[in-house]
Amino acid sequence: MAKEKYKKLALSLLFDALGMVTFIIPMIGEFGDVVWAPLAGFLMTKMYQGNVGKAAGVFTFIEEALPGFDVIPTFTIMWLYTYVFKKEKTEDTEDFIEVDAS
């Protein structure tokens, strides 16, 4: 599990760097965004499954397609959300609801 976690972090940093490269190169950057935005959205949905991954994919597509927003590290933010900030329920932390069976 830890190996997969850090593999996703490395990919996230790489993909964010690729997205920023299109921001750095004048005139070519806009064309790069046309190619990179749909690819980035697709990669996000493949890296993070479920509805959260789909929402992040849409957000990534929009962020990469809009001029000037390429500096936002959406892949890294999603990794932080998934592995640092998101609180997963475990058996120790689940709230149990008592049901009166009488």
C-alpha positions as CSV (number, residue, x, y, z in Angstrom):
1,M,0.0,0.0,0.0
2,A,2.8,2.5,0.9
3,K,4.6,1.8,-2.4
4,E,1.4,2.6,-4.4
5,K,0.9,5.7,-2.3
6,Y,4.3,7.1,-3.1
7,K,4.2,6.0,-6.7
8,K,1.0,8.2,-7.1
9,L,2.9,11.1,-5.4
10,A,5.7,10.8,-7.9
11,L,3.3,10.7,-10.8
12,S,1.4,13.6,-9.4
13,L,4.5,15.7,-9.1
14,L,5.5,14.7,-12.7
15,F,2.0,15.5,-14.1
16,D,1.9,18.9,-12.3
17,A,5.3,19.7,-13.7
18,L,4.2,18.8,-17.2
19,G,1.1,21.0,-16.8
20,M,3.3,23.9,-15.7
21,V,5.7,23.5,-18.7
22,T,2.9,24.5,-21.0
23,F,2.5,27.7,-18.9
24,I,6.2,28.6,-19.2
25,I,6.6,28.4,-23.0
26,P,5.0,31.5,-24.6
27,M,2.6,30.9,-27.5
28,I,3.2,27.2,-27.6
29,G,1.7,26.9,-24.1
30,E,-1.8,27.5,-25.4
31,F,-1.5,24.7,-28.0
32,G,0.0,22.5,-25.3
33,D,-3.0,23.1,-23.1
34,V,-5.4,21.9,-25.9
35,V,-3.6,18.6,-25.8
36,W,-2.7,18.4,-22.1
37,A,-6.1,19.4,-20.6
38,P,-8.1,16.3,-21.7
39,L,-5.2,14.0,-21.1
40,A,-4.7,15.4,-17.6
41,G,-8.4,15.0,-16.8
42,F,-8.3,11.4,-18.1
43,L,-5.2,10.6,-16.0
44,M,-6.8,12.0,-12.9
45,T,-9.8,9.7,-13.3
46,K,-7.6,6.7,-13.8
47,M,-5.4,7.5,-10.7
48,Y,-8.3,8.1,-8.4
49,Q,-11.3,5.9,-8.8
50,G,-14.9,6.7,-7.9
51,N,-16.9,9.9,-7.9
52,V,-14.1,11.8,-6.2
53,G,-11.8,10.9,-9.1
54,K,-14.3,11.9,-11.7
55,A,-14.9,15.2,-10.0
56,A,-11.1,15.8,-9.8
57,G,-10.8,14.8,-13.5
58,V,-13.3,17.5,-14.5
59,F,-11.7,20.1,-12.3
60,T,-8.3,19.2,-13.7
61,F,-9.5,19.5,-17.2
62,I,-11.0,22.9,-16.6
63,E,-8.0,24.1,-14.6
64,E,-5.6,23.0,-17.4
65,A,-7.8,24.4,-20.2
66,L,-8.1,27.9,-18.7
67,P,-5.2,30.2,-19.4
68,G,-3.2,31.3,-16.4
69,F,-4.3,28.5,-14.1
70,D,-1.6,26.0,-15.0
71,V,0.3,26.8,-11.8
72,I,-2.2,25.1,-9.6
73,P,-0.8,21.6,-8.7
74,T,-4.1,19.8,-9.0
75,F,-2.6,16.3,-9.0
76,T,-0.6,17.0,-5.9
77,I,-3.6,18.6,-4.2
78,M,-5.6,15.5,-4.9
79,W,-2.9,13.2,-3.5
80,L,-2.8,15.3,-0.3
81,Y,-6.5,15.1,-0.1
82,T,-6.5,11.4,-0.6
83,Y,-3.6,10.4,1.6
84,V,-3.2,13.2,4.2
85,F,-6.4,15.1,4.8
86,K,-9.2,12.6,4.0
87,K,-10.3,10.8,7.2
88,E,-11.0,7.2,6.4
89,K,-13.3,5.3,8.7
90,T,-11.8,2.3,10.5
91,E,-13.3,-0.2,12.9
92,D,-12.0,1.9,15.8
93,T,-13.4,5.2,14.6
94,E,-16.7,4.2,13.2
95,D,-19.8,5.6,14.9
96,F,-22.1,2.9,15.9
97,I,-25.8,3.7,16.0
98,E,-27.7,1.7,18.6
99,V,-31.0,0.4,17.4
100,D,-33.7,-0.5,20.0
101,A,-35.0,-3.9,18.9
102,S,-37.9,-4.0,21.4
